[in-house]
């Protein structure tokens, strides 16, 4: 029963992500229409999990327009982190060598310095 629940939950979250994508800004109206039309034909091309949905959003090709709808959607998609924060005390940042954060943490001393330099350059 737990495996079935997990599959249903994963698929639900994947479809929710596709529905939440800004259709005008990302050009994803065609994607949902194509997926729904496929489903009407008996072919379920909806992604099975969040990774599949994200990949589909990144790589969707609009064959009608003859273009690849690949966009920098990472600026537009945000995942809600639910639950307690993960313990990062064992992680070592490869940018600064300090423990407790990843290389992409905005509070990393190297990232802070780069941000300051970028602001001075503008």
Secondary structure, DSSP 4 states (H G I P E B T S, - for coil): -HHHHHHHHHHHHHHHHHHHS-HHHHT-HHHHHHHHHHHHTT---S-SSHHHHHHHHHH-EETTTTEE----GGGT------SSPPP-TT-B-TTT--BSS-TT-TTSHHHHHHHHHHHHH-
